[in-house]
Amino acid sequence: MAERYGFPPRGPMKQTKQIARRSEMALLQSPHRLIGDGCTITLLTRAIDEETTMQSQTGKIVSTTERYAKAVATSKRIRFDIERDVIRGRSFDFTKKFLPDGLSKVEALDFLTADEKRLLSQIQGRTYANMFGLVERFIAAKVVEVGSDHRLGDQNALEALVRFADEEIKHQELFRRVERMCATGMPEGYAFVPEPNAVAEAVLSKSTWAVLALTCHIELFVLAHYRESVKADPNASPLWNDVFLYHWREESQHAIIDELEWQRIDAGLSPEERERAVTDLIELVSAVDGLVQLQARADTDYFLKVCGRSLSAAEAERVRIGVLAAYRWQYIVSGVQEPRFVKILGGLITERQADRITRALAPVMH
C-alpha cells in the first residue's frame, strides 16, 4: 500500500544529481523579468531544487559542512527587505485574484460569478498569509533549538540555522503586513481561527524528528505553490506574485537545511524512537487537517455573508466542500505529493511505517 503514494523503501539517499548554477543565478539576479514565464520558472525551480543533492558538476562529493556553507552564501545573496523589495509602495489591487486558480480551485465552482470567484481567491489569500504567519512561529522556534546543537561545532551549520531563524521571523512580519493590507480592502467579519502561540506550543511538544518532517513538508509545498503562482494569469495580483517570489527564494534554501537537520536527527534515533516519531508526524498532520477544517468553515461562512447574494443550500454546500478541498490541497496534499519530500521521507522510514502514513493520509488525499 505504501507504493500508492510513491514511498521508496528505506535506504541511502542517492547522490548523483548535478547542481544547475547558471539557471539559478539568472533568477537570483533578475527575478522580476521572469514573472509569468512558466517554462523558464519550471527550469529555474528545478535548478534550485537540485542544490539539495550531494554531487557537484565536477563529480566531487560535497561534504555536509560545504552544503551548509553554500546555503549561507546563497542566503546572503538573495536576502530581501519587505518594504524595499516586495511591497515597493504598492497596495493590493482588489480587482485581481490573490491566489492563482491552481491553488484556490475556484474554477471548480462554476455557479459562481467571476466577481465571486475573485472574492473567494482573495479570502483564501488572506488566510494563506495568516497560515504562514502561524507555521513560521513554530518553525523559527525549532530552528533556534536545533541550531544550538552546532554552537561549538560546525560553524557553517550554526550560521545557516541562525540565518534560517532570522528569515522565518522576517517572513512572519511579511505575512502580518499582508494581513493588514488585505484588511483595508475587504469587508468586516473575516476571522482567522487558530491562535499561533497555542498551535506552536502543541507542535513543539512533539519529537524533533516529527517537527522537522512537518517543516520540510511545508517548505517544499511553498516551492510547489510558487510554481503554480507564476503561470500566465492576467487576473493574478502582481503584488501577490512578488510575495510568492521572494518567499520562495528564501524557502528554497530552508528546504535544504531542513533535509540536512532531519537526516542528522534521524541518524541518532533508535528504531523504537523512530516509530514513536512517525506516530508524532501522523498526529501533527491530523492536527493540521483539523485546523484546515476549522478555517475552511470560517472562510466559507464569511464568503457567504459578504458575497452579495444568497446562494442556495446546495450551492453553499458546494462552496464548503470546495474551500476545504482547496485548503487540504494547499496545506497538506501539495507537499505530500512533492517527489522530493517522498524521497527524503522514504529514505528514513521502513515500509511498514510508510504504510501507516499512507493509511493515515487516505481520508485527506481523497
Long-range contacts (C-beta under 8 A, 24 or more apart in sequence): 1-355, 1-358, 1-359, 2-351, 2-354, 2-355, 2-357, 2-358, 4-358, 5-336, 5-337, 5-342, 5-358, 5-361, 5-365, 6-339, 6-342, 6-346, 7-342, 7-345, 7-346, 7-349, 7-351, 7-354, 7-357, 7-358, 8-342, 8-343, 8-346, 8-347, 9-346, 9-350, 9-351, 10-346, 10-347, 10-348, 10-349, 10-350, 10-351, 11-347, 12-347, 13-54, 13-263, 13-343, 13-344, 13-347, 15-53, 15-54, 15-55, 15-61, 16-53, 16-55, 17-50, 17-53, 17-55, 18-50, 18-53, 18-55, 18-56, 18-57, 19-47, 19-50, 19-51, 19-53, 19-55, 19-56, 19-57, 20-46, 20-47, 20-50, 21-47, 21-57, 23-47, 24-48, 24-51, 27-249, 28-74, 28-77, 28-78, 28-249, 31-245, 31-246, 31-249, 32-242, 34-230, 35-230, 35-238, 35-241, 35-242, 35-245, 36-230, 36-232, 37-230, 38-230, 38-231, 38-232, 41-226, 41-227, 41-230, 42-227, 45-223, 45-226, 45-227, 45-252, 48-223, 48-252, 49-223, 49-252, 49-340, 51-252, 51-256, 52-255, 52-256, 52-259, 52-340, 64-154, 64-157, 64-260, 65-154, 65-156, 65-157, 66-156, 67-256, 67-260, 68-154, 68-156, 68-157, 68-159, 68-160, 68-257, 68-260, 69-156, 69-160, 71-160, 71-163, 71-253, 71-256, 71-257, 72-156, 72-159, 72-160, 72-163, 74-253, 75-160, 75-163, 75-164, 75-167, 75-250, 75-253, 76-163, 78-249, 78-250, 78-253, 79-167, 79-250, 80-246, 80-249, 80-250, 82-170, 82-173, 82-174, 82-177, 85-246, 86-174, 86-242, 86-243, 86-246, 87-177, 87-239, 88-242, 90-239, 91-181, 91-184, 91-185, 91-239, 92-181, 92-182, 92-185, 92-237, 92-239, 92-240, 93-237, 93-238, 93-239, 94-122, 94-185, 94-186, 96-235, 96-236, 96-237, 96-238, 96-240, 97-121, 97-122, 97-125, 97-233, 97-235, 97-236, 97-237, 98-122, 98-124, 98-125, 98-126, 98-128, 98-182, 98-237, 98-240, 99-124, 99-125, 99-128, 99-229, 99-240, 100-228, 100-229, 100-231, 100-233, 100-236, 101-233, 102-228, 102-229, 102-231, 103-128, 103-225, 103-228, 103-229, 103-326, 103-329, 103-330, 104-326, 105-322, 105-325, 105-326, 105-329, 106-322, 106-326, 108-322, 108-325, 109-318, 109-319, 109-322, 111-315, 111-318, 112-319, 115-308, 116-307, 116-308, 118-235, 119-303, 119-306, 119-307, 120-303, 120-307, 120-319, 120-323, 122-182, 122-186, 123-186, 123-190, 123-299, 123-302, 123-303, 124-299, 124-323, 124-326, 124-327, 124-330, 125-182, 125-237, 125-240, 126-178, 126-179, 126-182, 126-183, 126-186, 126-190, 127-192, 127-295, 127-299, 127-327, 128-330, 129-175, 129-176, 129-178, 129-179, 129-182, 129-243, 130-175, 130-179, 130-192, 131-295, 131-331, 132-171, 132-172, 132-175, 132-247, 133-172, 133-175, 133-176, 133-179, 133-196, 134-194, 134-196, 134-199, 134-200, 135-218, 136-168, 136-169, 136-171, 136-172, 136-175, 137-172, 137-196, 137-197, 137-199, 137-200, 138-199, 138-200, 138-203, 138-204, 138-211, 139-168, 139-215, 139-218, 140-165, 140-168, 140-169, 140-172, 141-200, 141-204, 142-204, 142-208, 142-211, 142-212, 142-215, 143-168, 145-208, 146-208, 146-212, 146-261, 146-265, 157-260, 160-257, 161-257, 161-261, 164-253, 164-254, 164-257, 167-250, 167-254, 168-254, 171-247, 171-250, 174-243, 174-246, 174-247, 178-243, 186-306, 187-306, 189-302, 189-305, 189-306, 190-299, 190-302, 191-298, 191-302, 192-295, 192-298, 193-291, 193-294, 193-295, 193-298, 194-291, 194-294, 194-295, 199-291, 202-287, 203-284, 203-287, 206-280, 206-281, 206-283, 206-284, 207-273, 207-276, 207-277, 207-280, 208-265, 209-262, 209-265, 209-266, 209-269, 209-273, 209-274, 209-277, 209-280, 209-281, 210-277, 210-278, 210-280, 210-281, 210-283, 210-284, 211-284, 212-258, 212-261, 212-262, 212-265, 213-262, 213-277, 213-281, 213-345, 214-281, 214-284, 214-285, 214-288, 215-258, 216-255, 216-258, 216-259, 216-262, 216-341, 216-344, 217-335, 217-336, 217-338, 217-341, 218-335, 219-251, 219-254, 219-255, 219-258, 220-255, 220-335, 220-338, 220-340, 220-341, 221-330, 221-331, 221-334, 221-335, 221-338, 222-247, 222-248, 222-251, 223-248, 223-251, 223-252, 223-255, 223-338, 224-334, 224-335, 224-338, 225-330, 225-334, 255-340, 259-344, 262-344, 262-348, 263-344, 263-348, 266-348, 274-348, 274-349, 274-353, 275-353, 278-349, 278-353, 278-356, 278-357, 281-357, 282-356, 282-357, 282-360, 285-332, 285-360, 285-361, 285-364, 286-360, 288-331, 288-332, 289-328, 289-332, 289-364, 292-324, 292-327, 292-328, 292-331, 292-332, 293-324, 295-327, 296-320, 296-323, 296-324, 296-326, 296-327, 297-324, 299-323, 328-364, 332-361, 332-364, 333-364, 333-365, 336-361, 336-365
